């Protein structure tokens, strides 16, 4: 590690072979700089790993579902510039609705949605 033992020599008159007295805090400052570079690299790695760069893109749309230790869920949706957070409760929803089809869970754990026969070609709202 030759580069860590770099010697500084006094400028001007005097003995040119005598190294300059160095400040003991120079090493701490270098460690601080290395720490900053490490932290920035870690943040960039986390953003790319979890694909969080879409949060800063104005045209992107994304949905994140979070579940805490108590089993409470929170759905965070981002649509262009608007971000909404919705807390999901354990109570059942109430109101009127229409049957749109059936969802089946397969043996491998995946789910398949099968629309009702009369709904297959329909795209607009039901009357």
Secondary structure by P-SEA (a helix, b strand, c coil): cccccbbbbbccccccccccccccaaaaaaaaaaaaaaaaaaaaaaaaaacccccccccccbbbbbbccccbbbbbbbcccbbbbbbbcccccbbbbbbcbbbbbccccbbbbbccccccccccccc
